[in-house]
Amino acid sequence: MTSGQFRGFSVGSGEGGCRVDYVMPEPLRGKVEAILLCRGELLDGTGGAPSLIAGRMGHLLGGRSLVAPWQVHGTAVVQGRAMWALPQRVKADGVHLDRAFDRNCEVLASLRFADCAPILIASAIPRPWAVILHSGFRGTLRDIFGESWRGLVNFYRGRGLGLDPAETYAWIGPAIGPCCFTRALTEEAALRAEEEWGPDHSRREGGLVHLDLIGVIAERMRASGIPSRNIMTLPLCTSCNRDMFYSYRSGDSEDRMTLVAGLKSMPLWEAAR
């Protein structure tokens, strides 16, 4: 198993199997937390069922509710409210955490993955917030990041607040890499991706096109104004590293990795800002 420190990530073994801890920069320490639970005893045999996963990781939840949407490879993002927590499952591929929805940090957000890219976006400006996204081929083609970013801008602008891209941080991965992710050139969607993503994120080989999910998502993040120094990617292909990660394309048809993120409690005077 590959383990060690990567920029923005700490990869290793923990309780129940492989895990990826998200390393927070100074502005977010004590405000946002996230972990990706990967292949291992905790998730093996759960079939990606959120209720079963939540039951196994109950001691990790600390009594907090878990929002676990029904993922449909779309662009919808649900607010992290207790009303949407299990056993409720609204259709969405993202969860937005903010104290406007969860004053006392009692709700955690979760999504499940097996080759698709796990995305975390977070900032302390204008107040601590975080969004997690599930961006597979269809979600990336529909630009779930761009749709979500525009939604965030409108959300805070509508409350007389503003986002600062320069103070926003983003994490991508692990996901299937261009080494292993191919689509047939007979697919209309593959041709569209090749055209829209360009030669930097696609290459032809025989009758296939190799596609770079992480690369195109990172490019869109930079285009939104998030500085390159604030974008962290984990350069480990899920298909190449099946000892650590579940990979749908390599045979894991049911079990899924689980990304869990939350806002952390802080003094009331700071939460009221």
C-alpha positions as CSV (number, residue, x, y, z in Angstrom):
1,M,0.0,0.0,0.0
2,T,1.2,3.5,-0.9
3,S,1.2,5.7,2.2
4,G,2.7,9.0,3.3
5,Q,2.2,12.7,3.1
6,F,1.0,14.4,-0.1
7,R,0.2,18.1,-0.4
8,G,-3.1,18.5,1.4
9,F,-3.5,14.7,2.1
10,S,-2.2,12.1,4.6
11,V,-2.6,8.6,3.3
12,G,-2.3,5.6,5.6
13,S,-4.0,2.8,7.5
14,G,-6.4,3.4,10.3
15,E,-9.2,1.8,12.1
16,G,-11.1,-0.4,9.6
17,G,-8.7,-0.1,6.7
18,C,-7.0,2.5,4.4
19,R,-7.9,6.1,5.0
20,V,-7.1,9.5,3.5
21,D,-7.0,12.4,6.0
22,Y,-7.5,15.9,4.5
23,V,-4.8,18.2,5.9
24,M,-6.3,21.6,6.6
25,P,-4.3,24.8,5.9
26,E,-4.0,27.2,8.8
27,P,-7.1,29.3,8.0
28,L,-9.3,26.2,8.2
29,R,-7.7,24.4,11.1
30,G,-10.3,23.8,13.8
31,K,-13.1,24.9,11.5
32,V,-13.4,22.1,8.8
33,E,-12.6,18.4,8.9
34,A,-12.7,15.7,6.3
35,I,-11.7,12.1,5.8
36,L,-12.0,9.6,3.0
37,L,-12.5,6.0,4.2
38,C,-11.2,3.6,1.7
39,R,-10.8,-0.2,1.2
40,G,-10.9,-2.2,4.3
41,E,-12.9,-4.0,7.0
42,L,-15.0,-1.0,7.8
43,L,-16.5,-0.7,4.3
44,D,-16.0,-4.2,2.8
45,G,-19.4,-5.8,2.1
46,T,-21.5,-2.7,2.7
47,G,-22.4,-2.4,-1.0
48,G,-22.1,1.3,-0.7
49,A,-25.3,1.5,1.4
50,P,-25.2,4.7,3.5
51,S,-27.3,3.3,6.3
52,L,-25.1,0.3,6.7
53,I,-21.9,2.4,6.4
54,A,-23.3,4.8,9.0
55,G,-24.0,1.9,11.3
56,R,-20.5,0.6,11.1
57,M,-18.9,4.0,11.6
58,G,-21.3,5.2,14.3
59,H,-18.5,5.7,16.8
60,L,-16.8,8.0,14.3
61,L,-19.9,10.2,13.9
62,G,-19.9,11.2,17.5
63,G,-23.7,11.3,17.6
64,R,-23.9,13.7,14.7
65,S,-26.5,13.3,11.9
66,L,-25.2,12.2,8.4
67,V,-26.5,13.6,5.1
68,A,-25.9,11.0,2.5
69,P,-27.7,11.9,-0.8
70,W,-28.9,9.5,-3.4
71,Q,-26.2,10.1,-6.0
72,V,-27.4,10.4,-9.6
73,H,-24.3,11.8,-11.5
74,G,-26.0,15.1,-11.7
75,T,-25.1,18.6,-10.5
76,A,-27.6,19.2,-7.6
77,V,-26.2,20.2,-4.2
78,V,-28.3,19.7,-1.1
79,Q,-28.0,21.9,2.0
80,G,-26.5,20.2,5.0
81,R,-29.6,20.3,7.2
82,A,-30.7,17.7,9.8
83,M,-34.0,17.4,7.8
84,W,-32.0,15.8,4.9
85,A,-30.0,13.4,7.2
86,L,-30.4,9.6,7.1
87,P,-32.8,8.0,6.8
88,Q,-33.9,10.7,4.3
89,R,-32.0,10.6,1.0
90,V,-32.6,13.4,-1.4
91,K,-31.2,13.1,-5.0
92,A,-28.0,15.1,-5.2
93,D,-24.3,14.8,-5.9
94,G,-23.1,17.4,-3.4
95,V,-23.6,18.7,0.1
96,H,-23.1,22.3,1.3
97,L,-22.2,22.8,4.9
98,D,-22.8,26.2,6.5
99,R,-23.9,27.4,9.9
100,A,-27.0,28.9,8.3
101,F,-28.2,25.3,8.0
102,D,-26.4,23.8,11.0
103,R,-25.7,26.3,13.8
104,N,-24.3,23.8,16.2
105,C,-22.2,21.6,13.8
106,E,-24.4,18.6,14.4
107,V,-24.6,17.5,10.8
108,L,-21.9,15.7,8.7
109,A,-21.9,15.4,4.9
110,S,-21.0,12.2,3.1
111,L,-20.7,10.9,-0.5
112,R,-19.5,7.6,-1.9
113,F,-16.9,6.8,-4.7
114,A,-15.3,4.1,-6.7
115,D,-13.3,5.8,-9.5
116,C,-15.2,9.1,-9.5
117,A,-13.4,12.2,-8.2
118,P,-14.2,13.2,-4.6
119,I,-14.1,17.0,-4.3
120,L,-13.9,19.2,-1.2
121,I,-14.1,23.0,-1.4
122,A,-13.8,25.0,1.8
123,S,-13.1,28.5,3.1
124,A,-13.2,30.6,6.2
125,I,-14.5,33.5,4.1
126,P,-17.1,35.0,4.7
127,R,-17.5,32.4,7.5
128,P,-16.5,28.8,7.6
129,W,-18.2,26.7,4.9
130,A,-17.5,23.5,2.9
131,V,-18.9,21.7,0.0
132,I,-18.3,18.1,-1.0
133,L,-19.0,16.9,-4.6
134,H,-19.1,13.6,-6.5
135,S,-17.6,14.2,-10.0
136,G,-17.5,11.2,-12.3
137,F,-17.4,11.3,-16.0
138,R,-21.0,12.5,-16.4
139,G,-20.7,14.9,-13.5
140,T,-17.5,16.4,-14.9
141,L,-19.0,16.6,-18.4
142,R,-21.9,18.5,-16.8
143,D,-19.4,20.6,-14.9
144,I,-20.7,19.9,-11.4
145,F,-17.8,22.0,-10.0
146,G,-18.7,25.1,-12.1
147,E,-22.4,24.8,-11.3
148,S,-21.7,24.4,-7.6
149,W,-19.3,27.4,-7.6
150,R,-21.8,29.6,-9.3
151,G,-24.4,28.4,-6.8
152,L,-22.1,29.3,-3.9
153,V,-21.4,32.7,-5.2
154,N,-25.1,33.4,-5.6
155,F,-25.9,32.0,-2.1
156,Y,-23.5,34.3,-0.3
157,R,-24.2,37.3,-2.5
158,G,-27.9,36.9,-1.7
159,R,-27.0,37.3,1.9
160,G,-24.9,40.4,1.4
161,L,-21.7,38.4,1.7
162,G,-18.9,37.6,-0.8
163,L,-16.7,34.7,-1.5
164,D,-13.0,35.2,-1.9
165,P,-11.5,32.7,-4.4
166,A,-8.0,33.6,-3.2
167,E,-9.0,32.4,0.3
168,T,-10.8,29.2,-1.0
169,Y,-9.1,25.8,-0.9
170,A,-9.9,22.7,-2.9
171,W,-9.0,19.0,-2.8
172,I,-9.5,16.5,-5.6
173,G,-8.9,12.8,-5.5
174,P,-8.2,9.9,-5.4
175,A,-9.9,9.1,-8.7
176,I,-9.3,6.9,-11.8
177,G,-6.4,8.4,-13.8
178,P,-6.0,8.9,-17.5
179,C,-3.8,5.8,-17.5
180,C,-6.9,3.6,-16.9
181,F,-10.0,5.8,-17.7
182,T,-11.0,5.3,-21.3
183,R,-14.1,5.7,-23.4
184,A,-14.9,4.4,-26.8
185,L,-14.6,6.9,-29.7
186,T,-18.0,5.6,-30.9
187,E,-19.6,7.3,-27.8
188,E,-21.0,10.7,-28.4
189,A,-20.2,11.7,-24.8
190,A,-16.6,10.7,-25.3
191,L,-16.2,12.8,-28.4
192,R,-17.8,15.7,-26.6
193,A,-15.4,15.3,-23.7
194,E,-12.4,15.1,-26.0
195,E,-13.5,18.3,-27.8
196,E,-14.3,20.3,-24.6
197,W,-11.5,19.1,-22.4
198,G,-8.8,19.5,-25.1
199,P,-5.5,17.8,-25.7
200,D,-4.2,18.6,-22.2
201,H,-6.8,16.3,-20.7
202,S,-7.5,13.8,-23.4
203,R,-5.5,11.6,-25.8
204,R,-6.5,9.0,-28.4
205,E,-5.1,5.5,-28.5
206,G,-6.6,3.1,-31.0
207,G,-10.4,3.4,-30.8
208,L,-10.3,4.8,-27.3
209,V,-9.8,8.2,-25.7
210,H,-8.0,8.5,-22.4
211,L,-9.6,11.1,-20.2
212,D,-8.1,13.1,-17.2
213,L,-10.9,13.8,-14.8
214,I,-8.7,15.4,-12.1
215,G,-6.8,17.6,-14.6
216,V,-10.0,19.1,-16.1
217,I,-11.6,19.7,-12.7
218,A,-8.4,21.4,-11.5
219,E,-8.3,23.6,-14.6
220,R,-11.9,24.7,-13.9
221,M,-11.1,25.5,-10.3
222,R,-8.2,27.8,-11.5
223,A,-10.5,29.4,-14.0
224,S,-12.9,30.2,-11.1
225,G,-10.2,32.2,-9.5
226,I,-8.9,29.6,-6.9
227,P,-5.1,29.9,-6.9
228,S,-3.1,26.8,-8.0
229,R,-1.4,26.9,-4.6
230,N,-4.8,26.3,-3.0
231,I,-5.7,23.3,-5.1
232,M,-4.6,19.9,-3.8
233,T,-4.7,16.7,-5.9
234,L,-3.9,13.2,-4.8
235,P,-1.9,11.5,-7.7
236,L,-3.0,8.0,-7.0
237,C,-5.2,6.2,-9.6
238,T,-8.0,4.2,-7.9
239,S,-7.7,1.5,-10.6
240,C,-4.0,1.1,-10.3
241,N,-4.1,1.0,-6.5
242,R,-6.9,-1.5,-5.7
243,D,-5.2,-2.5,-2.5
244,M,-6.2,0.9,-1.2
245,F,-9.2,2.0,-3.1
246,Y,-12.4,0.6,-4.6
247,S,-12.5,0.8,-8.4
248,Y,-15.8,0.2,-10.3
249,R,-13.9,-0.2,-13.6
250,S,-11.6,-2.8,-12.0
251,G,-14.4,-5.0,-10.6
252,D,-15.8,-3.3,-7.4
253,S,-19.4,-3.2,-8.6
254,E,-20.9,-2.4,-5.2
255,D,-18.5,-1.4,-2.4
256,R,-17.7,2.3,-2.2
257,M,-15.2,4.6,-0.5
258,T,-16.9,7.2,1.7
259,L,-15.9,10.9,2.0
260,V,-17.1,12.5,5.3
261,A,-16.8,16.2,6.0
262,G,-18.0,18.5,8.7
263,L,-17.7,21.9,10.3
264,K,-16.1,22.0,13.7
265,S,-17.5,23.7,16.8
266,M,-16.0,27.0,17.8
267,P,-16.6,29.8,20.4
268,L,-20.0,31.4,20.0
269,W,-18.5,34.8,19.3
270,E,-16.7,33.5,16.3
271,A,-19.6,31.4,15.0
272,A,-21.8,34.6,15.1
273,R,-19.6,36.5,12.7
